[in-house]
Amino acid sequence: VKYVGSTEDGLFFNVKFNNEKGQHVDILITDENGETMYEGSFSDQFFDKKFLLPEDSDASLITISLKSGKDSFVKSYSVKSSIVKYVAVNKK
């Protein structure tokens, strides 16, 4: 799980892993209140997907959880964004 950047649409996180046996993997993304932002199940042998945290999201912490059978992986990210306004004044 890795933060890969942002656009005007929001923040992107990449979830990538090998699942050679094609086992069932559950992915859960929650905010700081435990509210589900995304939930899905996959059995891809090579999983490589990007997830978008929309720009208008109020989340200050997101947690990405992967679970397959008895194995699990959890990673949390603190999210803080601000809008920077650039103003140029030129004398003519």
N, CA, C and O atoms as a Tinker XYZ file with bonds, in Angstrom:
   368  protein
     1  N      0.862000   -1.166000    0.000000    73     2
     2  CA     0.000000    0.000000    0.000000    64     1     3
     3  C      0.905000    1.225000    0.000000    63     2     4     5
     4  O      1.826000    1.338000    0.810000    81     3
     5  N      0.622000    2.146000   -0.933000    73     3     6
     6  CA     1.493000    3.308000   -1.055000    64     5     7
     7  C      0.689000    4.515000   -1.534000    63     6     8     9
     8  O     -0.168000    4.397000   -2.410000    81     7
     9  N      0.978000    5.680000   -0.945000    73     7    10
    10  CA     0.416000    6.942000   -1.435000    64     9    11
    11  C      1.161000    7.265000   -2.723000    63    10    12    13
    12  O      2.391000    7.264000   -2.741000    81    11
    13  N      0.425000    7.544000   -3.810000    73    11    14
    14  CA     1.091000    7.774000   -5.088000    64    13    15
    15  C      0.929000    9.186000   -5.632000    63    14    16    17
    16  O      1.530000    9.515000   -6.655000    81    15
    17  N      0.141000   10.026000   -4.983000    73    15    18
    18  CA     0.038000   11.398000   -5.443000    64    17    19
    19  C     -1.379000   11.937000   -5.412000    63    18    20    21
    20  O     -2.316000   11.285000   -4.953000    81    19
    21  N     -1.496000   13.153000   -5.921000    73    19    22
    22  CA    -2.800000   13.800000   -5.898000    64    21    23
    23  C     -3.049000   14.535000   -7.207000    63    22    24    25
    24  O     -2.126000   14.881000   -7.944000    81    23
    25  N     -4.318000   14.757000   -7.464000    73    23    26
    26  CA    -4.761000   15.574000   -8.587000    64    25    27
    27  C     -5.836000   16.491000   -8.031000    63    26    28    29
    28  O     -6.089000   16.484000   -6.826000    81    27
    29  N     -6.464000   17.270000   -8.877000    73    27    30
    30  CA    -7.551000   18.121000   -8.389000    64    29    31
    31  C     -8.760000   17.293000   -7.968000    63    30    32    33
    32  O     -9.660000   17.807000   -7.303000    81    31
    33  N     -8.790000   16.001000   -8.351000    73    31    34
    34  CA    -9.887000   15.118000   -7.953000    64    33    35
    35  C     -9.715000   14.567000   -6.541000    63    34    36    37
    36  O    -10.700000   14.232000   -5.884000    81    35
    37  N     -8.468000   14.468000   -6.069000    73    35    38
    38  CA    -8.226000   13.930000   -4.734000    64    37    39
    39  C     -6.873000   13.245000   -4.621000    63    38    40    41
    40  O     -5.970000   13.478000   -5.426000    81    39
    41  N     -6.749000   12.388000   -3.600000    73    39    42
    42  CA    -5.504000   11.685000   -3.306000    64    41    43
    43  C     -5.593000   10.245000   -3.787000    63    42    44    45
    44  O     -6.631000    9.600000   -3.637000    81    43
    45  N     -4.512000    9.741000   -4.364000    73    43    46
    46  CA    -4.483000    8.376000   -4.878000    64    45    47
    47  C     -3.580000    7.483000   -4.033000    63    46    48    49
    48  O     -2.468000    7.857000   -3.661000    81    47
    49  N     -4.097000    6.291000   -3.745000    73    47    50
    50  CA    -3.345000    5.263000   -3.038000    64    49    51
    51  C     -3.312000    4.021000   -3.921000    63    50    52    53
    52  O     -4.326000    3.639000   -4.506000    81    51
    53  N     -2.140000    3.394000   -4.013000    73    51    54
    54  CA    -1.984000    2.188000   -4.816000    64    53    55
    55  C     -1.887000    0.986000   -3.880000    63    54    56    57
    56  O     -1.097000    0.974000   -2.935000    81    55
    57  N     -2.705000   -0.017000   -4.164000    73    55    58
    58  CA    -2.665000   -1.282000   -3.413000    64    57    59
    59  C     -2.181000   -2.326000   -4.405000    63    58    60    61
    60  O     -2.801000   -2.553000   -5.444000    81    59
    61  N     -1.058000   -2.960000   -4.065000    73    59    62
    62  CA    -0.415000   -3.883000   -4.982000    64    61    63
    63  C      0.101000   -5.082000   -4.198000    63    62    64    65
    64  O      0.794000   -4.913000   -3.194000    81    63
    65  N     -0.229000   -6.293000   -4.646000    73    63    66
    66  CA     0.304000   -7.486000   -3.984000    64    65    67
    67  C      0.178000   -8.704000   -4.891000    63    66    68    69
    68  O     -0.653000   -8.748000   -5.798000    81    67
    69  N      1.032000   -9.695000   -4.618000    73    67    70
    70  CA     0.971000  -10.972000   -5.323000    64    69    71
    71  C      0.034000  -11.896000   -4.567000    63    70    72    73
    72  O      0.110000  -12.005000   -3.343000    81    71
    73  N     -0.832000  -12.547000   -5.285000    73    71    74
    74  CA    -1.800000  -13.484000   -4.721000    64    73    75
    75  C     -1.745000  -14.733000   -5.607000    63    74    76    77
    76  O     -2.715000  -15.090000   -6.275000    81    75
    77  N     -0.569000  -15.388000   -5.586000    73    75    78
    78  CA    -0.272000  -16.475000   -6.523000    64    77    79
    79  C     -1.334000  -17.572000   -6.551000    63    78    80    81
    80  O     -1.595000  -18.148000   -7.607000    81    79
    81  N     -1.941000  -17.864000   -5.421000    73    79    82
    82  CA    -2.936000  -18.936000   -5.349000    64    81    83
    83  C     -4.342000  -18.450000   -5.708000    63    82    84    85
    84  O     -5.283000  -19.243000   -5.747000    81    83
    85  N     -4.483000  -17.159000   -5.968000    73    83    86
    86  CA    -5.789000  -16.608000   -6.318000    64    85    87
    87  C     -6.794000  -16.681000   -5.187000    63    86    88    89
    88  O     -7.994000  -16.843000   -5.410000    81    87
    89  N     -6.282000  -16.557000   -3.953000    73    87    90
    90  CA    -7.162000  -16.614000   -2.790000    64    89    91
    91  C     -8.055000  -15.382000   -2.711000    63    90    92    93
    92  O     -7.736000  -14.326000   -3.257000    81    91
    93  N     -9.158000  -15.537000   -2.031000    73    91    94
    94  CA   -10.122000  -14.458000   -1.815000    64    93    95
    95  C     -9.487000  -13.427000   -0.859000    63    94    96    97
    96  O     -9.072000  -13.783000    0.244000    81    95
    97  N     -9.411000  -12.159000   -1.277000    73    95    98
    98  CA    -8.838000  -11.076000   -0.468000    64    97    99
    99  C     -9.888000   -9.989000   -0.306000    63    98   100   101
   100  O    -10.448000   -9.507000   -1.291000    81    99
   101  N    -10.155000   -9.603000    0.942000    73    99   102
   102  CA   -11.091000   -8.521000    1.234000    64   101   103
   103  C    -10.295000   -7.240000    1.461000    63   102   104   105
   104  O     -9.282000   -7.240000    2.159000    81   103
   105  N    -10.769000   -6.149000    0.860000    73   103   106
   106  CA   -10.155000   -4.836000    1.050000    64   105   107
   107  C    -11.197000   -3.920000    1.668000    63   106   108   109
   108  O    -12.327000   -3.819000    1.189000    81   107
   109  N    -10.791000   -3.256000    2.742000    73   107   110
   110  CA   -11.674000   -2.338000    3.450000    64   109   111
   111  C    -10.921000   -1.038000    3.684000    63   110   112   113
   112  O     -9.811000   -1.043000    4.216000    81   111
   113  N    -11.529000    0.078000    3.284000    73   111   114
   114  CA   -10.947000    1.394000    3.543000    64   113   115
   115  C    -11.929000    2.155000    4.413000    63   114   116   117
   116  O    -13.090000    2.339000    4.047000    81   115
   117  N    -11.447000    2.599000    5.576000    73   115   118
   118  CA   -12.301000    3.309000    6.532000    64   117   119
   119  C    -11.687000    4.661000    6.895000    63   118   120   121
   120  O    -10.493000    4.892000    6.703000    81   119
   121  N    -12.538000    5.552000    7.427000    73   119   122
   122  CA   -12.043000    6.838000    7.915000    64   121   123
   123  C    -11.790000    6.759000    9.414000    63   122   124   125
   124  O    -11.888000    5.688000   10.012000    81   123
   125  N    -11.466000    7.893000   10.016000    73   123   126
   126  CA   -11.121000    7.928000   11.442000    64   125   127
   127  C    -12.280000    7.543000   12.368000    63   126   128   129
   128  O    -12.056000    7.192000   13.527000    81   127
   129  N    -13.506000    7.606000   11.867000    73   127   130
   130  CA   -14.686000    7.238000   12.653000    64   129   131
   131  C    -15.109000    5.788000   12.428000    63   130   132   133
   132  O    -16.113000    5.334000   12.976000    81   131
   133  N    -14.335000    5.068000   11.618000    73   131   134
   134  CA   -14.681000    3.687000   11.312000    64   133   135
   135  C    -15.718000    3.543000   10.213000    63   134   136   137
   136  O    -16.188000    2.440000    9.935000    81   135
   137  N    -16.079000    4.671000    9.583000    73   135   138
   138  CA   -17.054000    4.641000    8.488000    64   137   139
   139  C    -16.401000    4.031000    7.250000    63   138   140   141
   140  O    -15.274000    4.381000    6.901000    81   139
   141  N    -17.101000    3.130000    6.596000    73   139   142
   142  CA   -16.580000    2.477000    5.403000    64   141   143
   143  C    -16.603000    3.433000    4.218000    63   142   144   145
   144  O    -17.642000    3.993000    3.868000    81   143
   145  N    -15.432000    3.607000    3.608000    73   143   146
   146  CA   -15.308000    4.441000    2.419000    64   145   147
   147  C    -15.255000    3.570000    1.168000    63   146   148   149
   148  O    -15.659000    3.998000    0.087000    81   147
   149  N    -14.754000    2.348000    1.323000    73   147   150
   150  CA   -14.694000    1.391000    0.216000    64   149   151
   151  C    -14.623000   -0.014000    0.802000    63   150   152   153
   152  O    -13.981000   -0.248000    1.826000    81   151
   153  N    -15.292000   -0.936000    0.133000    73   151   154
   154  CA   -15.236000   -2.336000    0.534000    64   153   155
   155  C    -15.336000   -3.185000   -0.726000    63   154   156   157
   156  O    -16.215000   -2.972000   -1.560000    81   155
   157  N    -14.419000   -4.158000   -0.859000    73   155   158
   158  CA   -14.442000   -5.008000   -2.042000    64   157   159
   159  C    -13.721000   -6.313000   -1.801000    63   158   160   161
   160  O    -12.935000   -6.434000   -0.861000    81   159
   161  N    -13.986000   -7.289000   -2.648000    73   159   162
   162  CA   -13.339000   -8.589000   -2.572000    64   161   163
   163  C    -12.754000   -8.924000   -3.935000    63   162   164   165
   164  O    -13.375000   -8.676000   -4.969000    81   163
   165  N    -11.558000   -9.488000   -3.925000    73   163   166
   166  CA   -10.862000   -9.801000   -5.159000    64   165   167
   167  C    -10.160000  -11.147000   -5.038000    63   166   168   169
   168  O     -9.854000  -11.601000   -3.936000    81   167
   169  N     -9.908000  -11.779000   -6.179000    73   167   170
   170  CA    -9.119000  -13.006000   -6.180000    64   169   171
   171  C     -8.103000  -12.971000   -7.325000    63   170   172   173
   172  O     -7.671000  -14.018000   -7.808000    81   171
   173  N     -7.724000  -11.766000   -7.756000    73   171   174
   174  CA    -6.715000  -11.603000   -8.801000    64   173   175
   175  C     -5.389000  -12.198000   -8.328000    63   174   176   177
   176  O     -5.033000  -12.063000   -7.157000    81   175
   177  N     -4.656000  -12.858000   -9.231000    73   175   178
   178  CA    -3.364000  -13.417000   -8.847000    64   177   179
   179  C     -2.325000  -12.321000   -8.667000    63   178   180   181
   180  O     -1.443000  -12.439000   -7.817000    81   179
   181  N     -2.418000  -11.271000   -9.445000    73   179   182
   182  CA    -1.567000  -10.107000   -9.237000    64   181   183
   183  C     -2.482000   -8.909000   -9.122000    63   182   184   185
   184  O     -3.109000   -8.505000  -10.102000    81   183
   185  N     -2.564000   -8.346000   -7.950000    73   183   186
   186  CA    -3.486000   -7.249000   -7.661000    64   185   187
   187  C     -2.725000   -5.942000   -7.731000    63   186   188   189
   188  O     -1.701000   -5.789000   -7.065000    81   187
   189  N     -3.205000   -4.998000   -8.524000    73   187   190
   190  CA    -2.574000   -3.691000   -8.658000    64   189   191
   191  C     -3.667000   -2.688000   -9.021000    63   190   192   193
   192  O     -4.010000   -2.532000  -10.193000    81   191
   193  N     -4.212000   -2.008000   -8.007000    73   191   194
   194  CA    -5.302000   -1.066000   -8.243000    64   193   195
   195  C     -5.052000    0.235000   -7.473000    63   194   196   197
   196  O     -4.446000    0.248000   -6.402000    81   195
   197  N     -5.541000    1.320000   -8.061000    73   195   198
   198  CA    -5.445000    2.627000   -7.406000    64   197   199
   199  C     -6.817000    2.994000   -6.848000    63   198   200   201
   200  O     -7.850000    2.745000   -7.469000    81   199
   201  N     -6.797000    3.587000   -5.669000    73   199   202
   202  CA    -8.019000    4.035000   -5.013000    64   201   203
   203  C     -7.922000    5.535000   -4.801000    63   202   204   205
   204  O     -6.865000    6.059000   -4.447000    81   203
   205  N     -9.042000    6.221000   -5.021000    73   203   206
   206  CA    -9.103000    7.679000   -4.925000    64   205   207
   207  C     -9.824000    8.101000   -3.652000    63   206   208   209
   208  O    -10.942000    7.661000   -3.388000    81   207
   209  N     -9.179000    8.953000   -2.869000    73   207   210
   210  CA    -9.837000    9.629000   -1.755000    64   209   211
   211  C    -10.269000   10.979000   -2.315000    63   210   212   213
   212  O     -9.421000   11.840000   -2.551000    81   211
   213  N    -11.578000   11.189000   -2.536000    73   211   214
   214  CA   -12.038000   12.415000   -3.199000    64   213   215
   215  C    -11.598000   13.684000   -2.482000    63   214   216   217
   216  O    -11.475000   13.716000   -1.258000    81   215
   217  N    -11.365000   14.721000   -3.268000    73   215   218
   218  CA   -10.929000   16.022000   -2.745000    64   217   219
   219  C    -11.892000   16.568000   -1.697000    63   218   220   221
   220  O    -11.460000   17.215000   -0.742000    81   219
   221  N    -13.188000   16.318000   -1.860000    73   219   222
   222  CA   -14.176000   16.861000   -0.926000    64   221   223
   223  C    -14.380000   15.994000    0.319000    63   222   224   225
   224  O    -15.288000   16.253000    1.108000    81   223
   225  N    -13.553000   14.983000    0.498000    73   223   226
   226  CA   -13.665000   14.122000    1.675000    64   225   227
   227  C    -13.198000   14.861000    2.924000    63   226   228   229
   228  O    -12.228000   15.616000    2.877000    81   227
   229  N    -13.889000   14.641000    4.043000    73   227   230
   230  CA   -13.509000   15.261000    5.309000    64   229   231
   231  C    -12.571000   14.374000    6.124000    63   230   232   233
   232  O    -12.200000   14.743000    7.238000    81   231
   233  N    -12.184000   13.224000    5.601000    73   231   234
   234  CA   -11.372000   12.265000    6.354000    64   233   235
   235  C    -10.018000   12.862000    6.715000    63   234   236   237
   236  O     -9.339000   13.441000    5.867000    81   235
   237  N     -9.630000   12.717000    7.976000    73   235   238
   238  CA    -8.303000   13.150000    8.418000    64   237   239
   239  C     -7.394000   11.947000    8.666000    63   238   240   241
   240  O     -6.193000   12.097000    8.891000    81   239
   241  N     -7.987000   10.746000    8.622000    73   239   242
   242  CA    -7.224000    9.505000    8.778000    64   241   243
   243  C     -7.938000    8.434000    7.978000    63   242   244   245
   244  O     -9.146000    8.245000    8.121000    81   243
   245  N     -7.194000    7.732000    7.135000    73   243   246
   246  CA    -7.800000    6.594000    6.448000    64   245   247
   247  C     -6.991000    5.343000    6.790000    63   246   248   249
   248  O     -5.773000    5.395000    6.963000    81   247
   249  N     -7.692000    4.239000    6.880000    73   247   250
   250  CA    -7.059000    2.961000    7.167000    64   249   251
   251  C     -7.420000    1.998000    6.046000    63   250   252   253
   252  O     -8.592000    1.825000    5.709000    81   251
   253  N     -6.388000    1.371000    5.470000    73   251   254
   254  CA    -6.577000    0.394000    4.407000    64   253   255
   255  C     -6.249000   -0.972000    4.983000    63   254   256   257
   256  O     -5.128000   -1.213000    5.432000    81   255
   257  N     -7.237000   -1.872000    4.968000    73   255   258
   258  CA    -7.081000   -3.206000    5.539000    64   257   259
   259  C     -7.251000   -4.263000    4.459000    63   258   260   261
   260  O     -8.186000   -4.204000    3.661000    81   259
   261  N     -6.341000   -5.228000    4.442000    73   259   262
   262  CA    -6.422000   -6.369000    3.538000    64   261   263
   263  C     -6.513000   -7.613000    4.394000    63   262   264   265
   264  O     -5.785000   -7.744000    5.378000    81   263
   265  N     -7.403000   -8.536000    4.032000    73   263   266
   266  CA    -7.559000   -9.759000    4.806000    64   265   267
   267  C     -7.799000  -10.932000    3.869000    63   266   268   269
   268  O     -8.646000  -10.875000    2.977000    81   267
   269  N     -7.036000  -11.998000    4.090000    73   267   270
   270  CA    -7.186000  -13.227000    3.320000    64   269   271
   271  C     -7.014000  -14.392000    4.286000    63   270   272   273
   272  O     -5.907000  -14.664000    4.750000    81   271
   273  N     -8.105000  -15.073000    4.584000    73   271   274
   274  CA    -8.047000  -16.174000    5.555000    64   273   275
   275  C     -7.587000  -15.658000    6.906000    63   274   276   277
   276  O     -8.203000  -14.754000    7.471000    81   275
   277  N     -6.503000  -16.227000    7.429000    73   275   278
   278  CA    -5.961000  -15.813000    8.729000    64   277   279
   279  C     -4.967000  -14.663000    8.611000    63   278   280   281
   280  O     -4.580000  -14.069000    9.617000    81   279
   281  N     -4.556000  -14.348000    7.392000    73   279   282
   282  CA    -3.571000  -13.289000    7.178000    64   281   283
   283  C     -4.255000  -11.943000    7.025000    63   282   284   285
   284  O     -5.310000  -11.833000    6.400000    81   283
   285  N     -3.631000  -10.909000    7.612000    73   283   286
   286  CA    -4.174000   -9.566000    7.451000    64   285   287
   287  C     -3.045000   -8.546000    7.429000    63   286   288   289
   288  O     -1.954000   -8.785000    7.947000    81   287
   289  N     -3.335000   -7.401000    6.817000    73   287   290
   290  CA    -2.393000   -6.293000    6.702000    64   289   291
   291  C     -3.192000   -5.011000    6.860000    63   290   292   293
   292  O     -4.239000   -4.840000    6.237000    81   291
   293  N     -2.691000   -4.108000    7.700000    73   291   294
   294  CA    -3.394000   -2.842000    7.938000    64   293   295
   295  C     -2.383000   -1.702000    7.857000    63   294   296   297
   296  O     -1.301000   -1.776000    8.441000    81   295
   297  N     -2.745000   -0.650000    7.129000    73   295   298
   298  CA    -1.896000    0.532000    7.056000    64   297   299
   299  C     -2.786000    1.762000    7.147000    63   298   300   301
   300  O     -3.817000    1.844000    6.480000    81   299
   301  N     -2.378000    2.721000    7.983000    73   299   302
   302  CA    -3.157000    3.953000    8.165000    64   301   303
   303  C     -2.366000    5.152000    7.671000    63   302   304   305
   304  O     -1.138000    5.185000    7.751000    81   303
   305  N     -3.094000    6.138000    7.157000    73   303   306
   306  CA    -2.502000    7.373000    6.671000    64   305   307
   307  C     -3.226000    8.551000    7.284000    63   306   308   309
   308  O     -4.455000    8.603000    7.281000    81   307
   309  N     -2.466000    9.500000    7.812000    73   307   310
   310  CA    -3.022000   10.763000    8.271000    64   309   311
   311  C     -3.154000   11.645000    7.039000    63   310   312   313
   312  O     -2.227000   11.737000    6.234000    81   311
   313  N     -4.301000   12.293000    6.893000    73   311   314
   314  CA    -4.574000   13.087000    5.697000    64   313   315
   315  C     -4.804000   14.531000    6.104000    63   314   316   317
   316  O     -5.667000   14.835000    6.928000    81   315
   317  N     -4.016000   15.409000    5.511000    73   315   318
   318  CA    -4.200000   16.840000    5.755000    64   317   319
   319  C     -3.974000   17.536000    4.420000    63   318   320   321
   320  O     -2.912000   17.409000    3.810000    81   319
   321  N     -4.963000   18.256000    3.985000    73   319   322
   322  CA    -4.802000   18.975000    2.722000    64   321   323
   323  C     -5.229000   20.421000    2.911000    63   322   324   325
   324  O     -6.041000   20.753000    3.775000    81   323
   325  N     -4.661000   21.250000    2.085000    73   323   326
   326  CA    -5.042000   22.657000    2.111000    64   325   327
   327  C     -5.012000   23.183000    0.684000    63   326   328   329
   328  O     -4.311000   22.652000   -0.178000    81   327
   329  N     -5.764000   24.204000    0.461000    73   327   330
   330  CA    -5.822000   24.817000   -0.861000    64   329   331
   331  C     -4.918000   26.035000   -0.866000    63   330   332   333
   332  O     -5.018000   26.903000    0.001000    81   331
   333  N     -4.047000   26.088000   -1.838000    73   331   334
   334  CA    -3.135000   27.216000   -1.970000    64   333   335
   335  C     -3.588000   28.030000   -3.171000    63   334   336   337
   336  O     -3.746000   27.510000   -4.276000    81   335
   337  N     -3.787000   29.288000   -2.934000    73   335   338
   338  CA    -4.228000   30.167000   -4.017000    64   337   339
   339  C     -3.038000   31.012000   -4.450000    63   338   340   341
   340  O     -2.398000   31.668000   -3.628000    81   339
   341  N     -2.756000   30.992000   -5.719000    73   339   342
   342  CA    -1.641000   31.752000   -6.264000    64   341   343
   343  C     -2.208000   32.990000   -6.964000    63   342   344   345
   344  O     -3.084000   32.887000   -7.822000    81   343
   345  N     -1.702000   34.137000   -6.589000    73   343   346
   346  CA    -2.152000   35.386000   -7.186000    64   345   347
   347  C     -0.924000   36.119000   -7.739000    63   346   348   349
   348  O      0.076000   36.274000   -7.038000    81   347
   349  N     -0.999000   36.558000   -8.968000    73   347   350
   350  CA     0.083000   37.341000   -9.565000    64   349   351
   351  C     -0.458000   38.702000   -9.946000    63   350   352   353
   352  O     -1.498000   38.803000  -10.597000    81   351
   353  N      0.234000   39.739000   -9.549000    73   351   354
   354  CA    -0.142000   41.107000   -9.903000    64   353   355
   355  C      1.012000   41.693000  -10.676000    63   354   356   357
   356  O      2.142000   41.749000  -10.191000    81   355
   357  N      0.716000   42.131000  -11.886000    73   355   358
   358  CA     1.760000   42.700000  -12.759000    64   357   359
   359  C      1.443000   44.141000  -13.070000    63   358   360   361
   360  O      0.292000   44.494000  -13.327000    81   359
   361  N      2.451000   44.961000  -13.046000    73   359   362
   362  CA     2.303000   46.375000  -13.394000    64   361   363
   363  C      2.384000   46.498000  -14.900000    63   362   364   365
   364  O      3.254000   45.892000  -15.525000    81   363
   365  N      1.485000   47.279000  -15.495000    73   363   366
   366  CA     1.482000   47.471000  -16.955000    64   365   367
   367  C      1.816000   48.871000  -17.309000    63   366   368
   368  O      1.861000   49.215000  -18.490000    81   367
